[in-house]
Amino acid sequence: MNNLKLFICLYLATFLSVVVNGQQCWSKDNLSWRSGNNQLSLNGVQITIQGIAWFGMETGTFSPGGLQTQSVESILDILVSTGFNALRLPFSVDMIINNRYPNQINYGLNPNLKGKTALQVLQYITVESGKRGILIVLEQHRFDPSDYISALWYTTQCITNIDGQCVNYTEQMVIDSWITLTNLFKQYWNLWALDIKNEPHDPVTWGVGNLATDWDKAFVRIVNQIGAQTNFNGVYFIEGVQNNQGVCSNMYNNWWGGNMSPVQCFPIYLNQADRVVYAPHTYCSSVFDQEFFNAGDYPNNMPTVWDAEFGFLSTNYYAILLGEWGCKVNTTKNVLFMDKFVQYLNSKNMKSHLFFSLNPDSADTDSILFADWKTINQGTMNYLKKINSSPSKFTVNGNQICLGQVSTISTISSSTTSTTGSQPSSTSTTGGQSSTTTTTTGGSQSSTTTTKPSTTTGASSSTTTGGSSTTGASSGKPTLTQTARQSWFDGTNTNTLVDCTLTNPSSSSMAIPKYRIDQTPSSSWQMNLVSSNVVSFTTWNNQLDAGQSITFGYIVSSSNLITFTQI
C-alpha cells in the first residue's frame, strides 16, 4: 500500500504544479506556454518577459557577436544579473539546411564551441541559457547571409550561397527548415517561441486576398504545418506588415514588421489554440527619421501613433510582446522618444518586450553593454527597468522548472473568445462563404441577401442589395451597407467579420445619427459603443459632408449581422 501511495504521489507530481519554497514548479516535460486574454502564461500562470536580441549567426560570420572577446557563459551570466529572462536568436535558413562553420569565435575563450557547426553553436547557447533560466526565441531572420531582410516569406528569385549554388527558397522549403529546427530544439525545456519571419514589409499584405503577398494567411499555413509535424508546445510570434496597400491600415508610414492594424479586420486562427503572440517592431529616429518624429507636437503625438500601429492590442486580443525595439539615445529627439515610450508602455501595462540589442556594435540602436562586451550600459538599463522592474524568474530545480518573483500571478481563463480558438485544419485561405450584404436606410433594414456562412475554403463573392440609396437620398437619411466578408467556427461559436459603409446620399451635409443595435460585437473598429446597445461615430466629428462615406467594421459571435436602428 505504501508503495502504491508513493507511485501515485510521483505520478501526480509529474503533471501538477508543486510549490517549492514559495515558487510554483512543474516537470520539464509538462510545460505549456500559452497566449490569451492579453497575457503570456506558463501552465496557466501569468508571466512577463524581458528579453534581448543577440545577433550574428544569421550573417556571413555564422557566429554570435562578442565571442571573440567573451565566452558564451560570461555573456549569459550578464543577462541573468541584469534581469533578462529571454534571448532572441536570429538564424538563416542556409545554416539550417547546410553545415556552416563559425569564423568569428575565439576558441581559447570558448573551447566548448570548437568544431561545432553554427547550428550546434545555437544548440549550445540554448542549453546554457536553459541552465540559467533564460527562454529562447528562434527567429528566422534571413534566407541566406547575403540576403539581408527579405520582404516576403519566400524568394522570388534564387540566391547564390557561399557554395556557388543558386537556391530558390520556396514556402515549403522554409516550412521544412522550421520543422527540422523545431524537432531538434523541442528537447530543450526553454524553447519558448518561434518568430516565423523577421520584418515583413512592402509589398507584403495582410488580408487583401492575394495569396502571394498575404502574410496572415502564410503565417497560418506555416505554423499549422509546424505544429502538426512537431507537437511544439510553445508560442508563435507574428510580426506586422508595413503599409498594407491602405487596406484596414493606419495613416502612417509604418516600420517593417510594425503595422498590426490589419489584425482588427483579419484576425489569426491556428489549429493549435492560444499560441499566437503579436510581436510588432518599432524604433526611434536613430533607425529612420519618420515624419511623426518631426511633427510640431512631438513627442506628445506619439501615443496616437503607437495606438494605431499596435497599442490597440493591449485589450481583447492574444498577448502582445514588442518583438524588437530600440533607440540610440544620442539626440534630444531620441531622449524624448525614450521617455515618452516608457511612459506609454506603462500606461498600457505592456511589460513584455525583446530589446534590440545585446550587441554593442549595433549601428543604430544602443546596447545594454559597452564595446568591451562586459561593462553594463546603465543608461540603457535604467530605461528597461522602468518598463519591467521584475520580469518572471525561471529556475531549474533538478527535473523541474520553478516560477517565482512574478509581478502579477493570475490564472489564464480557458474560455474561448472570438480572437482565440482553432481554425479548421483544411482552411488555408480566408473566405469560405458568399458575402451577406445588408443595406439600411434611416435605420430600418430595406433589403437583405441572406447566405449562411461556412468554414470551408473558397473565394468570397459580394452581393449588393439595391434600392436603398434612392430612399436615403429622398428621406435625407444616411445609407448604411453591411457586407459579411468572412466566417469561421472557433469551436464554440460561428464568428462573422463584417465590413460597413455609412454614406450621405444627399447634396447637403448631415449629422451622423446614433444607432441602437440588437447584439454587441465581440470586437469592432472605427465605431464607438456608447453603451452595450448604442453606437455612435465620434471619430468623424459627427457629421457627413454631401456624398461622403465612412467605413467601419466589427466581428460578431453569430452568423447573423447586427441590426442597426436609428435613434
N, C-alpha and C positions, 0 to 999 in steps of 0.2 A: 504493500500500500504506500509506504514512504517513497519507494522508487517511482511509483505512478504519480504521486504528487510532485516529485521533483521534475519528472518529464513534462507534466502539464505546465508547471511554472516556467520551465525553459522554453517550451513551445510558445506560450503566451508572450514571453519577453521578446521573442523574435518579431512579433507583429505589433505589439502595443508600445506606447510611449512609456518610458521609465524615468522617474525623477531621480537624479543623482546630484547631491549637493546643491539643490535648488535649480538644477538645469533639467530640461527635458531631453531624453536620449532615445535614440532608435537604432536598430540594427542597420549596418551599412547596406544590407540587402533589401531594406524596406523603406527607402526614401522616395517620397513622391513630391516633386517640385511642381507647383501649380501657379496659375494666374487667374484671378477672378475677383469681381466686386472691388476693382481698383486696388487689389492687394497681391503681393507676391507671398507665397506660403511654402512651408515645408511641413508635410503631413498635417495640414490644416492650421498651422500656427504661422501668424504673420511674420515676415522677415523684411528687413531693409538692407539695401546693397550700397556699399561704397566701393566702386571698382575703378580700374585704370587699364588703359591700353598699353601694351608692350610690343612695339612694332619691330620689324627687321626680317623675320623669317619669310615674309612674302616678297622680299626683294631679291636681287641677284646675289646677295651675300648668303642667303639661306640661313641667316644667323640672327638671333635676338640681339638687339642693341646692348652695348655695355659689357659684353662678355670678354672683351679684350683687356678690361681693367678690373673687372669684378667677377665673382663666382655667381652661379645661379642661386646658391643658398644664401649668400650675403644680401643679394638684391631682394629675395623673397622675405628675408628677415626684416629688412627695412619696411616692406609693405605691412608686415604684421605689427611692427612697432608704431606705425603711423595710422593704424586702424582700417586698412583696406582688407576687404573680405572677398574680392572677386578680381579676376585677371582676364582681360580680353586679349586673345592671342590670334592675330591675323595670319593667314596662310595663303598660298597659291594652290590652285588645282594641280599645277605642274608638279609640285613637290609631294602631292599625294599619290599621283599615278607613276612617278619616276623616283628612282633612288638619287636624291640630290644631297650633296655633302656641304656642310657649312664651310665658309672660308674666312670668317672673321671671329674666330674664337681662340682665346689664349688657353691652350690645353694644360699649361702649367697651373693655372688658376682653376681650371675646370677639367681635371683628369677623368672624371666620370663621363664626360661627353666625347672623349677621344674615340674615333672610329664609328661614331653614330651618324646616321643619316639625319637630315633635317626633321623628318617625321619622328624619328626616335628621340631627337632632342625635345621635340614638342611633347612626347610622352614623358620624358624625364622631368620636364618642368611641371607637368600635370601631377605626377606622383609627388614631387617635392612640395608643390603647393598644397596637395591634399594633406600632407603631414602637418601643415601649418594652418589648416582650416580655411584655405583660400579656394573659392569656387572658380571654375574655368568656363569661359565663354569662347568657343571656337568660332572664328569669323572668316568666312570666305571673302578675301579682300581683292584678289586678282585671279585671273586665269593663268597667266604667265608673268614672271617677274618683270618682263619688259612691257607689259600691257597697261600699266598704271591702273586706273579705275574705270572699268567699262560701264557704259550706260545701262546695257541690258544684262540679263542673267545668262546669256549665251552669246557667242560671237557670230558676227555676220560675215566674217572672212577669217581665213586661217592666220595663226600667229606662229612665227618661226621661233622655236625654242633653242636652247643652247646646244642641242644636238644637231641643229640644222634641219629639223623636221618641221613642216608647216602643219600645225594642228588646228582643226576646227572644233571648238568646244561647244557641242550641242547641248541642249537642255538635258537630254538623257545622260550624256557623259558627265555633266555636273552632278546630276542626281546620284549616279553610280559612285562618284567620288565621295559624296556625302555619306552614302550608305557604308562604304568601305571605312571611312574615318570614324563614323559613329559606332559601328560594330567593334572597332578596335579600342575605342576610348570608353565605351559604356562600362567596362570593367572597373573604372575608377569612380569612387563614390562622389567625387567633386565635379564630375562633368555635369554642369548645371544647364547650360544654354547653348543653342546653335544659332548664330547670327547668319542667316541664309545668304544674304547678298549685301555687300557694302555699297552704300550710297547710290541707289538707282537714280537716274536723272534723265532729263530730256534727251531723246524722245519717249522715254518710258511714261506709261499712263497707268491709271488706276480706275477700272470700271467703265471705260469708254466703249467697250465692246470689240476691241481689236486684240485678238489672242496673241499677236506678235509683239505687242507692247504693253498689255495689261499686266502689271506686276502683281496685283492682288490675286488674280487667277493663277498665275505661275507659282506664287508662293504656296497656294493651297495644293496645287499638283505636286510640287516638290516635297512639301512637308508630309503630305499623306503617304507618299511612297517611302520616305524615310521611316515614318512611324510603322508602316506595315512590315518593312524589312528588318527593323532593328529592335522594335519594342522599347525604344528610348523613353525614359520616364522623366525627362526634363522638359524645359520650355523652349519655344522657338521665337527668336526676335524677328519682327518685320519692321524694316525701316520705311520711311515715307518716300515720296517721289519728289519731283521738282515742281513744275507748274501745271501739269495735267491738262494741257490744252484748254485751260479755263473751265473744265468740267468739275462741278462741285468742288471748286478750289477757292483760294483766297486771292486778294488783290495784290499780293506782294510777289517779288522775285524771290523764290524760296531756295534754301540751301539744298545741295544734293542730299537726298535721303531725309530731308527735313519737313516736307509738307505732308501732314497727316489729315488734312481737311477732308479728303475723299472718304475717309472711314465713316463719316456721318451719312453718306449716301450708299456706300458699298462696304458693309461690314464683312469681317472674315469669319468663316466657319470651317473647322477642321474635323476630320474623323475622330481625332483624339480631343476630347473636351478640355477646356480650361488650360490650354497650353500656349496661347498667344500672348506675347509681350510686345507692346508698341515701343519702339526704340528709335525715336527721331534724333537727328543730328542738328546742332546749332552752334554758332560761334559768334565772336565779336569781329570788329573791323580789321583786326590784325590778319584775319584769314581772307576776307574780302569786304571792301568798304561799301556795304549795301546802302541803298538810298535812305532807308529808315534810320540809319545811323547819322544822317545829315539833316534830318528834319528839324524844324525850328523848335519843336517841343521835346527833342531828345534830352534825356532818356525816358521822360515820362510817357512817351508814345509806345515804349517797348512792351509793356504788358498787353496792350491791344494786339500787337504783332504776334507775341507768343501765344496769346489766347487763340488767335486764328490759325496758327501753324500747328500747335499741339496741346495747348493748355486745356482745351475743352475735354481732353481725355482724362482729366483728373476726377471726373464723376461719371458713373454709369457705364463704364467700359471695362475691358480687361486692364491689367496693370500697365502703367506707363513707367518706363525707365529711360532716362536720357542715355541713348546708346553711345553717343560721342559728343563731347562739347569741350571747349577750351578757349583760351584767350592769352595773348601775350600782353601783359599789363604794363605797357611801355609808353602810354599816352594818357592824357586826361580823359579822352573819349573812352578809352578801354577801362580805366578805373571806374568811370560812371557806369559802364556796362556791367562790370562785375558786381558792384554794389547793388544795382537795380535787379540783376538776375538772381542773386542770392535772396534778396527780399521777395522777389516774385515766387521762387520755388517754395519758400517757407509759407507764403500766403496760400499756396495751392496744396501744401502738405506733400510735396513731391520730394521725397527723401532719397530715392534710389537713383543712382547715376553711375556712369562709367566715364571718368575724366580722361581727357587726352592732353598730355600723355605722361608715361613714365620716363620716356626718353628725353634727356635734356637737349639733344641736338634737333628737336623738332623745330622746323623753320619758322612757324607762325603761331605757335602756342607755347605757353610756359609749361614747365615740368614741376614735379614735387622734389626733384633733385637738381643740384648744380652739376657742372660739367664733369666733375670727378666721379659721378655716379654713386656717391655715398653721403654727401652733405645735404641735409634737408633744406629745401627752399621754404622757409617758414611762412613767407608771404603768401604763397600759394596754399599751403596747408591751412592757414587761418581762414581763407575763404571756404575751403571744403568743410572745415569743422562747423561753420555756420549753417551749412546745408544739412549735415547729418553728424551730430556730435557723438552718437552711439550706435553705429551700424551693428547688425546682428553678429554675434560671435559664434563660430562653429569650432568645436573642439573634438579631436579624436580621442576616444577612450576605449582602447582595445578594438573590438569589432563594432563599437557603437559610435554614433555621431551625436554629440550633445549640443544643445542650443541654449545659450544664455546671453545675458546683457542685451536683451531686446527692449527697445524703447517702448513699444506697444505690442502686447500679445493679444490676439483675438482669434477666434475660430472662424475659418472661412466657411460660409454657407455653401451647401452643396446644391441649393436650388438652382434651377435653370432660368435664365433670363433671355431676353431677345438678343443679347450680344454674346451669349455663350452657348455651348451645345455642339452637337455633332452634325456635320454635313454628310448627306448620303454619299456612300463610297463611290457611287457611279457618277457623281457630279464633278465635272472638270471645267465647266463654263457657267457663267451666270445666265439667268433667264429660266426657261423651262415652262413658261406659261404664256398664253395670249394676254396682252395687257388689257386691263379694265379701265376705261375712261369714263369719268362721270363729270358732267358739266352742271354747275349750279348757278342759277341766275337769281340775284336778290335774295339768296339764302334758301331757296327752295330747289329741290332737285328736279330738273326738267326732263332729263332722259338719261338712261343708264344702259350700257352694254355690259352684261354680266358674264364673266368667264371664270370658272373655278380654277384656282391655282393648283399647280402640281409641283413635285420635286424632281421631275425628270429633266434631262438636259434638253437644250434647244434654243433657238433664237426667239427673242420676244418680238411679237408683232404689235403694232399700235393701232387701236381703233378709236376714231374720233367721232363723238356724237355731234349732231348739228342742231341748229335752230335757236340755241340759247343766246348767241351773240346779238341777233336782231332784237330779241326780247330784252336783253340787257340794255341795249342802246336806247330803245324806246322808253324803258322804265327808268333810265338814269341810274341804274344799279350795276355794280361790277359783276363780271362773269368769272366764276371760279371753276377751273377744269382740273380734274384729278386723273392721273394715269398710273395704274399699278404696273410697276416695272419688273419686279422680281418677287418670287415667293419661295419659301423653304420651310421645311419641318425641322425643328430643333430637338425633337424627342418628346416635347410636351405640347407645343403649340405650332400652328401654321402661322408664320410671320409674313407680312406683306410690306414691301418697300414701295412708297407712293411718291410720285412727282406731282406738284401742284403749281398752277399758274393763276394768279388773280389779275384780271385785265379790266381797265376802264374803257368801255367801248364807245363812250360818248365824246363829244367835241369840246368838252369843258372839264376842268378838274373836279374831283370829288373826294370827300373824306372816305377813308378806309373804314368800313364798319367793323364792329366786333361780331364774332360768331359764337354760337353755342354749339358744342359738339356732343355726339352721342356716345363716344368712347374716347378714353385718354390714350394717346400714343405711348409706346414704350420708349421711344426717343424721337426727337424732332430737330429741325434746324430752320433758322430764319423765321420762326414764329414764336410768339410769346404767350405761354399759357398763364393767363391771369389767375385762373383757378383750375380745378380739375376738369371743368367742362366749359370754360370760356377761353377763347383765344383772341389775341389782337396782334397787330403788325406794327409795333412801335419803331422797328428798325428803319422804316421809310418815312418817318415824321408824320405818319398817319394821313398821308394824302397821296392820291394818284393823279398825275397830270393826264391830259387828254391823250387817249390811246396808249398810255403807259401800262406795262405788265410787270409784275413782280413774281418771283418764283420762290417756292419753299418746298418742304417735304417732311415726311415722317415715316416711321416704322410702327406698325400696329400688330399686336399679337392676335391676329384674326385673319380670316380670308375675306372679311367684309371691310370695305373702305369706311372711313369716318363720314358721317353725315353732318355737313355744316349748315346751321340755320342762323340767318342774320338776326341780330337783336338790336 
